[in-house]
Amino acid sequence: MNSVISIKNEVYQGAINKLSLFDLETPADWNGKLIVFIHGYMGFKDWGCWNLVQSYFVENNYGFLKYNVSHNGGTLDNPIDFEDLNSFAKNSYSKEVLDFEAILEMIQKKFEITPEIHLIGHSRGGGIALLQSENKHISKICSWAGISSVGSRFPKGELLEQWKTEEIRYHQNRRTKQAMPHLFDQYLDYTSNKDRLDIESYCKSNKKETLVIHGDNDASIKVIEGESLANWLNVDLTIIKGTQHTFDASQPWTKTSMPDALKEAVGLTALTLTCVISSTTVIVVAIKMYSHLKCPCLLRLEEEVPMLHFYKLLTDLYLYCKISLLHLRKFLLMV
């Protein structure tokens, strides 16, 4: 797979035949792996630093696809604002699952050989990504500040009854100051698709390698949701200290580099996607790493090192010992 692809704002057909847009880029030295990025609530593919995230992975030999969910409120002519509030009001979690399935089908048609597909989902997109844990076409999943429950996003008690009576409720977009409408049909859609939207159930049955990253100052999706995801998945929760829901990125983002917290999330994700090591080689690799790099964080090795702890060691190397991702990749190839 060495053909270069650079597509911006190409049309795909999402849920209930609604047209929306996607970007797709592959480098000349493509490694055959494609990252699909799923944005969150009141988000879009070009929000904040997402284009810089794309550039980082493409520069590291990955293909990268990001898309607008079909009912996010954007239009084909204006994909970065919310001109189509009628569509936004009708959006639902099950529609976003259908959008991803449409993207996957489009990928399979676009490539003669389907690439190895990894998912990164932010916030609500993290939940949509985790709901693909049984999808045979997905290799690895990365949740960035992802939600742990769909049902908990809806109001309860009197507020739910008021929504039912009035058939519509509004939530202000803090950036655009728009009153974003939500039809009660969104809740009815959830109640009709509870099993398909049960993130906890999909996490508990998940057999794919999964990374869960959360900022400890996240006020939008509390870190306890990341803890729940990690517990259900039986993985360590990776906490980035001192950062909030978007890893210090914002919209618009005019700088040419990502904020440090997002760089950390991107680097850890790249590390997870790069490492493919069987448990039988863990001790050998760890010992060789200590011998080669003289890294004190490897001194805590015991006779047997579970894979979970081994990836933690790699994380320590990357984050705290300032070993570059390129150096790690080259070293792993030597083993």
Secondary structure per residue as TSV (DSSP state, phi and psi in degrees):
chain	resnum	aa	ss	phi	psi
A	1	M	-	360.0	92.7
A	2	N	-	-128.6	9.0
A	3	S	-	-81.3	136.9
A	4	V	-	-84.7	131.4
A	5	I	E	-121.7	134.3
A	6	S	E	-142.7	96.7
A	7	I	E	-118.3	132.1
A	8	K	E	-128.0	128.2
A	9	N	E	58.7	45.3
A	10	E	E	-86.1	149.8
A	11	V	E	-88.7	137.8
A	12	Y	E	-128.7	163.1
A	13	Q	E	-105.1	112.3
A	14	G	-	-95.6	-149.6
A	15	A	G	-57.4	141.7
A	16	I	G	43.8	39.0
A	17	N	G	66.9	17.6
A	18	K	-	-75.7	131.2
A	19	L	E	-83.8	139.1
A	20	S	E	-147.9	-172.7
A	21	L	E	-121.7	152.7
A	22	F	E	-142.2	159.7
A	23	D	E	-118.5	144.6
A	24	L	E	-143.3	129.6
A	25	E	E	-140.4	135.0
A	26	T	E	-130.6	143.5
A	27	P	-	-85.7	170.0
A	28	A	T	-62.7	-37.7
A	29	D	T	-102.1	47.7
A	30	W	-	-60.1	134.6
A	31	N	-	-85.1	4.3
A	32	G	S	83.1	4.8
A	33	K	E	-107.9	135.5
A	34	L	E	-119.0	123.6
A	35	I	E	-92.1	128.5
A	36	V	E	-108.1	122.7
A	37	F	E	-104.2	130.0
A	38	I	E	-116.1	118.2
A	39	H	-	-78.1	174.0
A	40	G	-	-103.4	-167.2
A	41	Y	T	-61.5	133.0
A	42	M	T	53.9	33.5
A	43	G	-	-114.7	-178.2
A	44	F	-	-162.0	164.8
A	45	K	T	-64.4	-26.0
A	46	D	T	-102.1	14.3
A	47	W	S	-64.0	140.7
A	48	G	T	47.1	-116.0
A	49	C	T	-98.9	9.6
A	50	W	H	-62.9	-30.4
A	51	N	H	-68.7	-34.0
A	52	L	H	-69.2	-36.2
A	53	V	H	-61.4	-45.2
A	54	Q	H	-57.5	-47.5
A	55	S	H	-60.3	-40.2
A	56	Y	H	-59.5	-48.4
A	57	F	H	-70.3	-37.5
A	58	V	H	-63.9	-39.6
A	59	E	H	-65.2	-22.4
A	60	N	T	-100.3	26.1
A	61	N	T	79.4	9.2
A	62	Y	-	-93.0	149.4
A	63	G	E	-80.0	154.4
A	64	F	E	-143.4	128.6
A	65	L	E	-127.9	130.4
A	66	K	E	-132.9	150.1
A	67	Y	E	-145.5	157.7
A	68	N	-	-87.2	129.9
A	69	V	-	-62.7	149.2
A	70	S	T	-65.2	-29.2
A	71	H	T	-114.5	37.0
A	72	N	S	-82.8	-4.4
A	73	G	S	100.8	-8.4
A	74	G	-	-82.7	170.6
A	75	T	-	-127.0	171.6
A	76	L	S	-65.6	-33.2
A	77	D	S	-84.1	-27.8
A	78	N	-	-137.1	84.9
A	79	P	T	-83.8	-1.4
A	80	I	T	-111.6	3.3
A	81	D	S	-128.2	-173.3
A	82	F	-	-122.0	72.3
A	83	E	-	-82.3	-23.6
A	84	D	-	-104.3	73.3
A	85	L	H	-69.5	-22.4
A	86	N	H	-62.8	-44.7
A	87	S	H	-67.4	-41.0
A	88	F	H	-57.6	-41.7
A	89	A	H	-62.4	-28.6
A	90	K	H	-94.8	0.2
A	91	N	-	-65.0	160.0
A	92	S	-	-157.1	163.4
A	93	Y	H	-64.8	-38.2
A	94	S	H	-67.7	-32.4
A	95	K	H	-63.4	-38.2
A	96	E	H	-70.0	-31.6
A	97	V	H	-64.2	-42.5
A	98	L	H	-65.6	-36.3
A	99	D	H	-59.5	-45.7
A	100	F	H	-63.1	-41.5
A	101	E	H	-61.4	-36.0
A	102	A	H	-67.1	-39.6
A	103	I	H	-63.5	-43.3
A	104	L	H	-62.3	-42.7
A	105	E	H	-63.4	-39.7
A	106	M	H	-63.9	-40.2
A	107	I	H	-61.0	-44.6
A	108	Q	H	-63.9	-31.0
A	109	K	H	-79.1	-31.8
A	110	K	H	-76.7	-30.5
A	111	F	-	-110.5	135.1
A	112	E	S	-62.3	-40.2
A	113	I	S	-115.3	120.9
A	114	T	-	-63.0	124.9
A	115	P	-	-69.6	165.8
A	116	E	E	-71.7	122.6
A	117	I	E	-107.5	127.6
A	118	H	E	-116.1	146.2
A	119	L	E	-111.8	137.1
A	120	I	E	-121.9	123.8
A	121	G	E	-124.4	131.7
A	122	H	E	-104.8	130.4
A	123	S	T	60.7	-119.5
A	124	R	H	-59.3	-35.3
A	125	G	H	-63.2	-29.1
A	126	G	H	-63.6	-39.5
A	127	G	H	-64.4	-43.2
A	128	I	H	-62.1	-39.2
A	129	A	H	-63.5	-45.2
A	130	L	H	-65.4	-25.7
A	131	L	T	-72.7	-2.1
A	132	Q	T	-99.9	16.7
A	133	S	T	-64.3	-20.6
A	134	E	T	-99.3	3.8
A	135	N	-	-79.7	117.7
A	136	K	T	-66.1	-16.2
A	137	H	T	-86.9	-6.1
A	138	I	E	-103.1	132.8
A	139	S	E	-93.6	-55.0
A	140	K	E	-135.1	154.1
A	141	I	E	-129.3	134.7
A	142	C	E	-124.4	121.0
A	143	S	E	-102.0	118.7
A	144	W	E	-104.8	108.2
A	145	A	S	53.3	40.9
A	146	G	-	-77.7	152.7
A	147	I	-	-74.0	151.4
A	148	S	S	-105.5	-8.4
A	149	S	-	-153.5	137.4
A	150	V	S	-83.0	-44.7
A	151	G	G	-58.5	-35.5
A	152	S	G	-72.0	-9.2
A	153	R	G	-76.9	-15.7
A	154	F	S	-94.5	152.1
A	155	P	-	-67.7	163.2
A	156	K	-	-129.2	167.3
A	157	G	H	60.1	-130.2
A	158	E	H	-63.0	-37.1
A	159	L	H	-64.8	-37.0
A	160	L	H	-67.1	-41.8
A	161	E	H	-64.9	-37.9
A	162	Q	H	-64.2	-42.5
A	163	W	H	-61.0	-42.8
A	164	K	H	-62.4	-42.4
A	165	T	H	-68.5	-45.4
A	166	E	H	-84.5	-15.8
A	167	E	S	69.1	-1.1
A	168	I	E	-153.6	145.5
A	169	R	E	-137.5	163.2
A	170	Y	E	-126.9	147.6
A	171	H	E	-134.2	127.4
A	172	Q	E	-75.4	134.1
A	173	N	-	-82.4	114.6
A	174	R	T	-66.3	-25.5
A	175	R	T	-80.2	-50.5
A	176	T	T	-92.5	-12.5
A	177	K	-	67.4	14.4
A	178	Q	-	-78.2	148.6
A	179	A	E	-87.9	106.6
A	180	M	E	-87.1	119.6
A	181	P	E	-82.8	145.3
A	182	H	E	-133.8	113.7
A	183	L	E	-73.4	150.9
A	184	F	T	-63.5	-19.9
A	185	D	H	-58.2	-26.0
A	186	Q	H	-60.8	-41.1
A	187	Y	H	-70.7	-41.1
A	188	L	H	-62.0	-37.9
A	189	D	H	-61.3	-41.2
A	190	Y	H	-62.3	-47.1
A	191	T	H	-64.3	-26.2
A	192	S	H	-83.0	-13.7
A	193	N	S	-130.2	32.0
A	194	K	T	-57.3	-43.0
A	195	D	T	-65.2	-43.3
A	196	R	T	-69.4	-21.2
A	197	L	T	-106.5	17.0
A	198	D	-	-86.7	90.9
A	199	I	H	-61.4	-41.1
A	200	E	H	-57.8	-46.4
A	201	S	H	-62.3	-44.0
A	202	Y	H	-66.8	-36.2
A	203	C	H	-65.8	-42.8
A	204	K	H	-66.9	-26.3
A	205	S	T	-98.2	2.2
A	206	N	-	-68.1	133.6
A	207	K	-	-118.8	5.3
A	208	K	S	-89.6	150.8
A	209	E	E	-66.4	127.7
A	210	T	E	-134.9	135.1
A	211	L	E	-110.2	132.9
A	212	V	E	-120.6	115.2
A	213	I	E	-117.3	138.5
A	214	H	E	-148.3	144.1
A	215	G	E	-85.0	139.2
A	216	D	T	-75.8	-10.6
A	217	N	T	-108.5	24.0
A	218	D	-	-71.9	112.2
A	219	A	S	-92.2	-13.0
A	220	S	S	-87.3	-50.1
A	221	I	S	-121.5	104.4
A	222	K	-	-59.6	150.9
A	223	V	H	-61.9	-22.3
A	224	I	H	-60.9	-27.9
A	225	E	H	-70.1	-37.8
A	226	G	H	-63.9	-38.9
A	227	E	H	-62.8	-40.0
A	228	S	H	-64.3	-45.6
A	229	L	H	-58.7	-48.2
A	230	A	H	-61.8	-39.5
A	231	N	H	-63.9	-46.3
A	232	W	H	-65.7	-34.6
A	233	L	H	-84.2	-12.5
A	234	N	T	60.9	47.4
A	235	V	S	-130.6	165.9
A	236	D	-	-74.6	140.7
A	237	L	E	-82.6	126.4
A	238	T	E	-93.5	111.1
A	239	I	E	-101.4	128.2
A	240	I	E	-99.2	116.3
A	241	K	T	-75.5	142.3
A	242	G	T	75.6	16.9
A	243	T	-	-125.9	163.2
A	244	Q	-	-108.6	-157.0
A	245	H	T	-63.2	-35.6
A	246	T	T	-106.4	20.6
A	247	F	T	55.6	39.8
A	248	D	T	74.3	6.8
A	249	A	-	-84.3	160.9
A	250	S	-	-151.8	168.7
A	251	Q	S	-119.7	124.5
A	252	P	S	-81.2	160.6
A	253	W	-	-119.2	113.5
A	254	T	-	-102.4	-7.3
A	255	K	S	-77.4	161.0
A	256	T	S	-93.5	-0.8
A	257	S	S	-133.3	159.0
A	258	M	-	-77.4	155.3
A	259	P	-	-64.9	156.9
A	260	D	H	-58.0	-39.9
A	261	A	H	-64.2	-39.9
A	262	L	H	-70.3	-37.1
A	263	K	H	-57.0	-39.8
A	264	E	H	-65.5	-44.2
A	265	A	H	-62.7	-42.8
A	266	V	H	-65.7	-43.1
A	267	G	H	-63.6	-42.7
A	268	L	H	-65.8	-36.4
A	269	T	H	-66.3	-45.0
A	270	A	H	-60.2	-38.7
A	271	L	H	-63.2	-43.6
A	272	T	H	-63.2	-41.2
A	273	L	H	-73.5	-24.6
A	274	T	H	-79.7	-38.8
A	275	C	-	-79.6	121.9
A	276	V	-	-133.6	91.8
A	277	I	-	-134.0	132.0
A	278	S	-	-77.5	155.3
A	279	S	G	-63.0	-26.4
A	280	T	G	-69.5	-19.1
A	281	T	G	-99.5	2.0
A	282	V	H	-59.1	-50.1
A	283	I	H	-63.0	-45.4
A	284	V	H	-60.6	-47.2
A	285	V	H	-63.5	-44.0
A	286	A	H	-63.5	-43.0
A	287	I	H	-65.4	-43.3
A	288	K	H	-62.8	-36.7
A	289	M	H	-63.8	-43.1
A	290	Y	H	-64.1	-43.4
A	291	S	H	-64.4	-40.2
A	292	H	H	-79.1	-40.4
A	293	L	H	-104.0	-12.4
A	294	K	-	53.1	46.1
A	295	C	-	-93.0	119.5
A	296	P	G	-65.0	-21.6
A	297	C	G	-69.2	-13.5
A	298	L	G	-87.2	-2.7
A	299	L	G	-69.9	-16.2
A	300	R	G	-84.6	9.8
A	301	L	-	-60.7	139.5
A	302	E	-	-106.2	-173.1
A	303	E	S	-63.7	-37.8
A	304	E	S	-123.0	132.0
A	305	V	-	-119.3	109.1
A	306	P	-	-59.9	154.6
A	307	M	H	-54.8	-38.6
A	308	L	H	-57.2	-44.2
A	309	H	H	-71.6	-33.1
A	310	F	H	-63.9	-44.0
A	311	Y	H	-65.3	-30.1
A	312	K	H	-65.7	-38.2
A	313	L	H	-63.7	-42.1
A	314	L	H	-61.8	-39.7
A	315	T	H	-61.2	-43.4
A	316	D	H	-59.9	-43.4
A	317	L	H	-58.8	-45.8
A	318	Y	H	-68.8	-46.4
A	319	L	H	-83.0	-51.9
A	320	Y	T	-96.9	-23.5
A	321	C	S	-102.2	2.7
A	322	K	-	59.4	30.4
A	323	I	-	-79.8	127.6
A	324	S	-	-70.1	154.0
A	325	L	H	-60.2	-40.4
A	326	L	H	-61.9	-41.4
A	327	H	H	-62.2	-45.6
A	328	L	H	-60.1	-45.5
A	329	R	H	-60.9	-44.8
A	330	K	H	-63.5	-40.3
A	331	F	H	-67.4	-41.8
A	332	L	H	-62.6	-32.7
A	333	L	H	-70.9	-22.7
A	334	M	H	-75.9	-23.6
A	335	V	-	-73.7	360.0
